[in-house]
Amino acid sequence: MADTPTRRDLIGTLSRGAAFLTLSGTAGYLVQKAQGQIVWQVDAIKCVNSRIGDTATEACSLCTTACVVTQSAVRAVNDFANCGRCNICPAYYNIKSAVDPATGLPSEKRCPRDAITRKPIGLADPQDPANNFYEYVIDENKCDGCGKCVMGCKEPMGLGSVRLMVRHGLCVDCNRCAISISCPKDAIERKVVSEALTLQKVEHAEK
């Protein structure tokens, strides 16, 4: 008849099992670290400022007001690969403002912090301004992620090249992100940093 396991045998078995689980958990953690850290990021499909269909509403500013960082860690970025480089950019100009008779352009800019600059690509033709093209660059030192330019860039007026992104060098990576808690559309989610960093490099791709 087989020997009945002693208390010491049971303790040894449980200890080995616990050690195995600990090693498995450590291995999983190392795999996660190898693939990239999980960070907060804006889901453009859910965000009311960027998702198609929400054109009649005002821009949501919760990324600006709810962030625990004094100047929000969320910034607007321009995906130059998708930008139309238009003469009258709806992210740069408030296209509903009165036309400036001297320039024929809208008299007001959309960004309240004047964080978007534009410069002509090549030589600008004053006789045919509609055929001139411009590069629109966001100064992230001024931008606070209010979302107004993102709302203006949405289809059908824009091409959706401007969007909001969490800048991980500025984010303090709260365990419970204050913006995520406040966002009514659950548009702030955890994502793998390698994917997020790839997205963050888009705006420099054509410079």
Phi, psi and omega per residue, in radians:
M1 nan 2.402 -3.095
A2 -1.140 2.551 3.124
D3 -1.183 2.462 3.074
T4 -1.294 2.261 -3.117
P5 -1.024 2.373 3.103
T6 -1.449 2.968 3.114
R7 -1.078 -0.638 3.139
R8 -1.151 -0.689 3.115
D9 -1.086 -0.755 -3.135
L10 -1.105 -0.742 3.131
I11 -1.096 -0.704 3.133
G12 -1.115 -0.733 3.128
T13 -1.096 -0.804 3.132
L14 -1.098 -0.666 3.139
S15 -1.125 -0.745 3.126
R16 -1.147 -0.659 3.102
G17 -1.125 -0.750 3.127
A18 -1.120 -0.697 3.120
A19 -1.120 -0.683 3.119
F20 -1.105 -0.767 3.126
L21 -1.111 -0.689 3.120
T22 -1.105 -0.779 3.119
L23 -1.125 -0.678 3.116
S24 -1.101 -0.764 3.120
G25 -1.105 -0.709 3.113
T26 -1.116 -0.725 3.125
A27 -1.088 -0.754 3.103
G28 -1.060 -0.692 3.132
Y29 -1.132 -0.733 -3.139
L30 -1.155 -0.667 3.070
V31 -1.064 -0.771 3.129
Q32 -1.065 -0.743 3.139
K33 -1.140 -0.639 -3.131
A34 -1.168 -0.650 -3.112
Q35 -1.405 -0.428 3.136
G36 2.376 2.614 3.141
Q37 -1.348 2.600 3.102
I38 -1.522 2.219 -3.082
V39 -2.342 2.934 3.078
W40 -1.363 2.456 3.092
Q41 -2.660 2.758 -3.113
V42 -1.533 2.251 3.048
D43 -1.567 1.868 -3.059
A44 -1.117 -0.430 -3.133
I45 -1.254 -0.566 -3.131
K46 -1.584 -0.535 -3.057
C47 -1.085 2.209 -3.100
V48 -1.137 -0.413 -3.141
N49 -1.277 -0.397 -3.047
S50 -2.097 -0.427 -3.026
R51 -1.260 2.505 -3.120
I52 -1.148 2.408 3.091
G53 1.940 -0.533 3.130
D54 -1.611 1.311 -3.096
T55 -1.866 -0.315 -3.076
A56 -1.618 -0.177 -3.090
T57 -1.572 2.829 3.052
E58 -1.324 2.711 3.104
A59 -1.097 2.390 3.086
C60 -1.424 2.278 -3.094
S61 -1.946 0.304 -3.092
L62 -1.119 -0.506 3.085
C63 -1.100 -0.489 3.119
T64 -1.453 -0.797 -2.984
T65 -1.507 -0.474 -3.048
A66 -1.595 -0.330 -3.094
C67 -1.137 2.454 -3.137
V68 -1.312 -0.296 3.093
V69 -1.345 2.437 -3.055
T70 -0.942 -0.914 2.965
Q71 -1.848 1.999 -2.960
S72 -0.739 2.523 3.082
A73 -1.307 -0.128 3.106
V74 -1.510 2.364 3.134
R75 -2.301 2.664 2.973
A76 -1.482 2.409 3.095
V77 -2.279 2.622 -3.135
N78 -1.902 2.121 3.065
D79 -1.435 1.680 -3.024
F80 -1.075 -0.458 -3.140
A81 -1.138 -0.445 -3.119
N82 -1.878 -0.043 -3.094
C83 -1.309 2.424 3.131
G84 -1.453 -0.193 3.131
R85 0.968 0.674 -3.024
C86 -1.241 2.730 3.059
N87 -1.169 -0.725 3.075
I88 -1.987 1.645 -3.100
C89 -1.521 2.165 -3.126
P90 -1.229 -0.211 3.031
A91 -1.483 -0.466 -3.104
Y92 -1.599 -0.770 -3.130
Y93 -1.798 2.574 2.883
N94 -1.432 1.693 -2.990
I95 -1.221 -0.139 3.074
K96 -1.581 -0.088 -3.132
S97 -1.368 2.856 -3.121
A98 -1.098 2.590 3.130
V99 -1.364 2.324 3.067
D100 -1.340 2.029 -3.083
P101 -1.091 -0.426 -3.111
A102 -1.312 -0.551 -3.067
T103 -1.990 -0.358 -3.051
G104 1.310 0.229 -3.123
L105 -1.945 2.795 3.058
P106 -0.957 2.500 -3.038
S107 -1.442 -0.224 -3.094
E108 -2.115 2.514 3.006
K109 -1.569 2.685 -3.097
R110 -1.389 -0.669 -3.056
C111 -1.301 2.140 3.139
P112 -1.242 -0.253 -3.132
R113 -1.891 0.120 3.138
D114 0.905 0.803 -3.051
A115 -1.601 -0.012 -3.135
I116 -1.983 2.229 3.067
T117 -1.963 2.674 3.081
R118 -2.323 2.511 3.085
K119 -2.442 2.513 -3.098
P120 -1.154 2.548 3.036
I121 -1.675 1.956 -3.054
G122 1.353 -2.735 -3.129
L123 -1.524 2.264 3.111
A124 -1.466 2.316 3.135
D125 -1.663 1.897 -3.118
P126 -1.172 -0.361 -3.133
Q127 -1.411 -0.335 -3.114
D128 -2.437 1.169 -3.049
P129 -1.056 -0.513 -3.131
A130 -1.140 -0.324 -3.103
N131 -1.715 0.090 3.093
N132 -1.517 2.614 -3.122
F133 -2.148 2.588 -3.023
Y134 -2.364 2.652 3.013
E135 -1.763 2.254 -3.117
Y136 -1.908 2.020 -3.053
V137 -2.041 2.342 -3.123
I138 -1.683 2.179 3.076
D139 -1.466 1.832 -3.039
E140 -1.275 -0.239 3.039
N141 -1.259 -0.426 3.115
K142 -1.699 -0.586 -3.067
C143 -1.131 2.409 3.070
D144 -2.140 0.265 3.045
G145 1.274 0.521 -3.097
C146 -1.194 -0.390 3.037
G147 1.546 -0.016 -3.093
K148 -1.124 -0.717 3.131
C149 -1.202 -0.602 3.117
V150 -1.129 -0.747 3.108
M151 -1.096 -0.705 -3.134
G152 -1.198 -0.497 -3.077
C153 -1.455 -0.080 -3.094
K154 -1.187 2.651 3.000
E155 -1.101 2.555 0.173
P156 -1.602 -0.148 -3.104
M157 -1.290 -0.638 -3.139
G158 -2.057 -2.959 -3.106
L159 -1.932 0.024 3.120
G160 1.311 0.408 -3.112
S161 -1.399 -0.369 3.128
V162 -1.651 2.292 -3.123
R163 -2.579 2.929 3.127
L164 -1.657 2.438 3.097
M165 -2.493 2.552 3.047
V166 -1.400 2.187 3.080
R167 -1.562 1.968 -2.979
H168 -1.227 -0.354 3.051
G169 -1.269 -0.295 3.138
L170 -1.823 -0.488 -3.099
C171 -1.237 2.382 3.105
V172 -1.603 0.070 3.010
D173 0.978 0.950 3.101
C174 -1.037 2.489 3.098
N175 -1.046 -0.714 3.023
R176 -2.048 1.709 -3.094
C177 -1.069 2.203 -3.101
A178 -1.111 -0.615 3.109
I179 -1.193 -0.723 3.139
S180 -1.060 -0.683 3.125
I181 -1.167 -0.671 -3.076
S182 -1.388 -0.492 -3.008
C183 -1.143 2.108 -3.110
P184 -1.258 -0.264 -3.100
K185 -1.872 0.119 -3.129
D186 0.918 0.767 -3.059
A187 -1.528 -0.118 3.083
I188 -1.780 1.986 -3.033
E189 -2.271 2.853 3.041
R190 -1.400 2.300 3.099
K191 -2.383 2.834 3.112
V192 -1.278 2.313 -3.017
V193 -1.108 -0.552 -3.138
S194 -1.083 -0.714 3.099
E195 -1.172 -0.767 -3.102
A196 -1.131 -0.711 -3.133
L197 -1.166 -0.601 3.082
T198 -1.065 -0.743 3.113
L199 -1.142 -0.639 -3.101
Q200 -1.201 -0.381 -3.114
K201 -1.489 -0.122 -3.040
V202 -1.047 -0.719 -3.031
E203 -1.175 -0.249 3.131
H204 -1.745 0.009 -2.976
A205 -1.123 -0.584 -3.048
E206 -1.907 0.194 -3.130
K207 -1.398 nan nan
